[in-house]
Structures are given as structure tokens and as C-alpha cells.
């Protein structure tokens, strides 16, 4: 089978959860010996650095890309509010990338064209005009729900209205897209159910985020009960993360630190705002952008994920579980993961509940290791990369053969 994977940012280097998810799809397909071709947008935040990629990877994927300026433009954004176009998606369209896509389609015959995320869907028209291949949308999130939740959480009336309009535009766009693809592979069972509520009658399957568990080696398992290290890891250029960490620092952490002064909080991620860097918050260490997320997680104890608005699946939670970490998350933060609360994760939806969970762990420290152990086994069983790749492969074949 010959597959074209179209990415809205390079899968490598895997700087964030989206990149990791795309790269794991690539690696799974290559492991199944499929012929894979990757074309990717290259952006300011996520440049395609061909000279830094492994030669074997470049040879296997024949990866190519074109720079696209996806930075927000306030004039264009306002114009799209008036015209009711979804600027959040349309800014990913580039004539240069479109030309690369046409050239790629004219020089190859693909069985499947795999679109990574909603942000590659502006190219569907070009694909239909230049190829008879089946199109599969790999949905990373239901994007409109993120903005809808951000709108509901905002206390600024003007911002609330803006986010509501943006959410409405995205929802209309996402519903329209359902009729333009041949199949949808969601990243969580929750997203699958939400697509069906949107009256999606296209073939749809849940293909969860997957990992190579062998790459996640737990270290530094010694727990110092006099200095338990809480941590959060996430890029601050993603609004749900920024909202969550603001909530963590302004509301949750002061309350926890007042009750448990021996605890420390460590945050890390790209594009930290100045107020997070230059702060006088007691017990907090801001590590900024880090080299290795695995090392960072291994060097700390309990992950805190206080997300209030999100969709899809939180890759960092899956990675933390794979490293045997105990994780305290809101229900929204853990959305899309088939967890068991109290067994392989702890769910806490407000400051009081987070504090109660931490108090429980401090009084029963054996639970920290036990929940972490259960989490690792859970990921090993349900998020195995090769198993997920085979499931996706079966879906491809069913679409090609019109069996669904």
C-alpha cells in the first residue's frame, strides 16, 4: 500500500504532542512495510530542518516541505469574522504548498491520502482534482470545542464574543468537512462519539495516540517524602495550556503550598510568558523550554494537569503514564483516555479536590508508586504503537475495498 501523509507541521523534531502523534503514525506505517511519502508545512514555530533529519528517515519517507506563514494577522482575522470564513484554518493554505501537493500527486499513485488534523483540509479540493485516492482525516481534536470552552471560561465580554464567533465558524467548517473525506480516524473514543452527534455518516474509527513503550524508561524512582516535586509540562503557545497553568499558579498552587510547604512545583514548556518567568511565587521553579521532556518527567514526582478547555487526547499524560508517573488531572484534561480513576490516574476538577488528592498521597505514599505502576501497565496494554498501526491499516483496507 502506498500512502501520502500530509502534515500541518513536521513530525520530526517531535517538539509537542501533535508532532509525536504524527511521527508515531509514520513509524507504525513504516514498521508495517508500507510505502510512505510525507509532505509537510514548515512554519516559524515548527520549521522543517531537512539537514538535521536522519538519512534513513529521509530515505524511507521522501519527506518534503514548503514554508508557510501561519502567524496570526489581526486584519485578516477581523476580515474573516465579517465574512464568516474560518481564518483559524484558512491561514494554513499556501499556493506554494498547493503546488508541491499537485506535483506530488501527478508523479505518484497513492492508495490513501492521510490528512493530519483539520488544518490540512483546505487542500482537499486540490486532492480531488488531481487524484482518485481515498482521503482519511486524522482528527487530532474537535477544534471548535476548544474555542467554545475557552469562550465559556472567559470573563472578558469582548473576548467571550470573539471566541464564540470563532467557535461557531470552526463548527460549521468541521461539519462541512465531514462530507468531503472518505473516512475519519479520531484520536479518542470521546471525539468519535462527538463526531457522530454532528450527524457524521462517513466511516469513522477510533485510532488513539500510540507510543513505543520501549522508549520510555523510568528512572529516579526514589521518592523523597520531604520534598515531593509536583510538575506541569506543556507549550504555552497552546491556549488551553496557558489557561491551565495560569489557573494552577494563581489559584491552585498558593492554596496547596500554604497547606504543604515542603512541596515544590516545577513547570516547563516553550514560549513562557514574561509574568511566568519573572515571578515571586514561593515554591515554584520555572524551567522554561527543556531539552528532554522524558528527563524532566523522570526527575519529578506527580504530574498536575488542570486543563479547563481542550479536546482530543493529552499526549503528555500518556507519556507520563508510560514513565510510571502518578497524574492528577481534571476530567477535561484526561478526556479521551480510557482511565480508571483512583487506579491509574487521579481526577480532580478544582482546587479543593486537587488538595485532597495530594493530601491522600502524602498520607499514603505507597499509592504514588502503585498508581504509577498501574499507569505504565495500562499504557503498555492499550496504547501500543504497532497494535494501533495494524488497526489503522485495517481501516484503510476497508475504505479502499468499500467494505464500510
N, C-alpha and C positions, 0 to 999 in steps of 0.2 A: 504494500500500500504506500502511496506517495502523498505526503501531507505538507501543506503550506501553513505555517504558524505565523500569524500577523500579530505583532505585539505593539502596544502603545508606549512602551519603554523597553530598553534592553533587558533580557532575563539575567544577563551577567554584565557587571558585577551585581550580585544579589543584595542590594542595599536595603530593601524593605520587604514586607510581606508579599506585595504584589509580584515583585521580581522573583522571589523564592518560589511562589506558586507557579509562575510561568516556567521557570527553569526546571522545576520538578516534573512538569508535564513533558517538557522537551526530553529530559533524561529518561523518563519512563518509556516514551515512544522509541527512543534510540535503543533502549535495552531490549525492546521487542523487535528490533531489527527493521523498523520502518525507515523509509527514505524520507528524511525531514529537511525542509528548507525553511529558514527563518528570515523574515524581513521585519525591521523594527524602526519605529520613530526614534530619533535621537534628540533629546531635549537638553535645555540648560541644566535642569536638575538631574537628568539621567542621560548623560552622553554615551554614545556608542563608541567605545575605545577599542577598535579592532586590533591595534598594535599590542594591547595588553591581554588579549584573549589567548587561551591555549590553542596551539596549532591543531591539535586533534579535534577540539570542539569546532573550530572554524572549518575544518575539512568535512566533518560529519554534517554540519548544519548549513554550510554555504551562506552564513549569515551576512546580510547586507542591511544598510540603513541610510536614512536621509535626515538631516537636521530639520526640525520643525519648531518654530517658536510658539510654544503653548502658553506663554505667560499671559496672565490676565490683562486685558486692556479695558480700562474703565469706560471709554467711549463706545467700544464695540459691545461691551456688556450691557450698557444702557440702551443702545440701539436694539439689541435683541430682546430686551424687556418689552419694547414698544411693538416689535414685530412678532413676538411670541415664539421665536426660534430658540432652540436650546444652545446658548452660547457655550455652556459648560462642555458640550460635546463637539460643537462645530469648530472650536478652536484647534481641534486635533486634525482637521482636514488640511492637507497641503498639496498643491499642484505637483510639486517635485516628488513627493512620496507617491502620489497617484500615478505619476509617470513610471516610477520604479515598479509599482504593482502591475501596471499594464505590460511592461516589458517582461516581468517575471511570468505572468500568465500566458503571454504569447510564446514564450520559449519553453514552457513546461506543461505537462498534463497532470493535474493533481486529482486524486480521488476525493480528498477532503480539504477544505479551507477552514482552518481553525482560527476564529477571531477571539483574541484575548481582551475581554472586557467591552463594555458599552462604547468606549472611546475609539474603537476601531470600526464601529458600524457605519460611519459616514462613507466608507469605501465599498459598501455592499452593492451600490448601483454599478460601480466600475467592475466589480467581480462578475455580476450577472451579464454585463455587456461583453465580457471577454473570456468567460469560462462557463462550462457546464457542470463544474464541480459542486458537490454538496457543501453547504455552509453550516458550520456548527458555531454557535455563540457560547463561549466560555464565560459565564456570568460571575464576576468577582463580587459584586454587590448589586442589590436593587438600589441604584444610585438615588432615586427620588426620595427614598425613605430616610436616607442620611440627612438630606436637607430639610425634610419635613420635621424630623426630630429636632434638628438644630433650631428651626423656627419655633417649635413649641417650647424649647428651653430658653429662648432669648427674652430678655426683659426690655430690650430696646424696641419701641414700637416701629420705627422706620426699618430697622434690621429685620424684625419679625415679618413685616410685609414683603420686603425684598426676598427673603428666604422662602416665603410661602409661594411667591410667584415663580421663583427658580424651581422649587419642588414640583409645582404644577406643570411647568414646561417639560421637565425631565420625565414626569409620569406619562404625559401624553406621548413623548418621544419613545419611551420604553415600550408602551403598549403598541405603538405603530410598528416598532422593530420586530415584534413577535411574529408578524405575518411575512417578514422578509427573509427569514432564515429557515433552514430545513430541520434544525434541532437545537436544543438548548441544554447545556451541561452546567447545572448550578453548583455552587461551592458548598452549599449546605442544604439539609432537608427542609429547614425553615424557609429558605429562599424558594425552593421548589414549590412548597405549599402556597407561598405568596404569588408566584407566577400563575398558578392555577386559579387563584382568586381573581387575577386580572383577565380571566377567560382565555388563557393560553391553550390552544388546541394543537400546537405543534408537539412532536415527540420531545420529551423532556426527561432528564435523568439527574440524579444527584451524584456528582463526582467530587467528593470532598478534597480539601487540601491534603496533600500526602508528603511524607518525608522518608528519607533513607535513615532509618533508626540507628544504623551502624555509625553514622557520622556524629551522633550526639552522645558524647562520652561524659558521664558525670564525674566531677572532681570536687575537691574541697568539701567533703561531706561532713566534716567536723562542725558541730553546731555549738557555738559559744552562747550559752543561755544568758550571759551578762551583757551581750552585745549582738542581739538579733538584728539582722540587716534586712529591712524591707526595701523593695525596689520596683521601679517602673521603667520600662524601655519602650520607646516609640518615637517616631519622627514628628516634630512639631509643625511640619508643613501640611499635616492632615488635620483638618478642623476638629474631628471627634477626639483625637489625641490631645490637642491643645485645650479643648474644653475639659477633658477628663483630668489633665494634670493641673489646670487652674483650680478645679474643684478639689483635687487632692491637697494642694498646697494651701489653699485659702480656708477650706472648711474641715477636711478630714484630718490632716496631719497635726495642726495645732491642738486639736482635741485629744488625739492619740498620744502625742508627745507629753502633754500635760499629765496624762494618766500613767504613761510608761516612759519615763525619762531615760531609761537605759537603751531604748530602741533608737535606731538611726534609719534615715530614709535616703535612698540613693536613686537619682533619676538620670537617664541618659537618652540621647537621641539627637538627630540632626536639626539644625535651624532653631535652636532655643532662642526665645525672645529675650531681650535685654533684662526685663524685670525678673526673669527666672534665673539669669546668670548673676546679676548684681543684686542679691537679696541678703537679708539678715535673718533668715528663718533658722531657728535653732534646730539642731539635729539633722539638717539637710545637707547633702553633698550633691552638687550638680556636676556630672562627669562630661556633659556636652556630647559631642559626636565621638563615638568609640570605634576602635579598630575591629574588635571581635565581640559580637553580641553573645556568642557562646561562652567566652571567658567571663564576660560581665555577669551573665546569669549564674555561672558556676561559682563566682566569688560572692554571691549574695544568697539570702535565705528564702524569703517569702515574696512572691510577686503580687503586686497590687494593680488591679485593672478596673478603675472606677468609671468606665465608659457610660455615657448617658445617651449617646446617639451614634449608631453605627449600623452596619448591615454585613451580610456575608459571614466571614469567619475570621477570627483573630489569630493570625499565623503565630504571633509571639506566644500566645497561650499554648498552642500545640507544641512549639519548640521548648517552652518552659517545662511542660509535662514530660517531653522526651528526655529532658535532663533531670527528671525526678524532683522538680520543684513543687512545693505547695503553693497554690494560687488562690487568692481571694479576689473574686470578680463580681461585678454587677451581673444581673441576669442578661442585660443587653450586651455586655462585654463578652459573655460566654455563649452568646447566641450562635447557633449553627453547629455547636459541639454537642455530641450525644453523651454528655457527662452525667454522673450521679453525684448530686450534692451531698457533701459530707463523706464521700468515699474517695473520689479522685480530684475534687475541687471543692472550694467553699464559696457559696453565693451570699453576697451581702450587698444590699441595694441602697444603703445610706450610711451616714457616719456612725450612728448608734450600732448598726449591725456589723460594720467593719470592726469597730472596737470590741464588740462581743466575741467575734471570731478570733481576734488577736489575743484577747484575754483567755479564751479557751485553749489556744495553742501554747501560751506561756505556762498555763497551769498543767497542761498535758503535753510536754514537748515531744513525747514519742509519736504523737499524731502528726507532727511536721514531717518526720521521715516516712511514716506509714502512708499518708496521703500522697506524698511524692512518689513512693514506690508504686502505689496503685495507679497513679497518673502515667508513669512510664509504661507499665504493662498495658494500660488502656490504649495508649498511642500505638504501641507495638502491634496490637491486635487489629485496630480499626483504621489506622492511617498509614499503612504500609504502601510505599510508592509503587512497587511492581504490581500489587493486587489492584490498586486504583487504576494503573495504566491498562491492565487487562480488561477492566470493566469499561473504560473509555473506548478501548479497541472494539469491544463487542457492540457498543452503541454505534460507532462508526459503521461497522459492517451491516447492522440492522437498517441504518439510514440509507446506505448505498443500495442495499437489496430490497428496499421498500417494504421491510417486514414489520415496520411500526409506523 
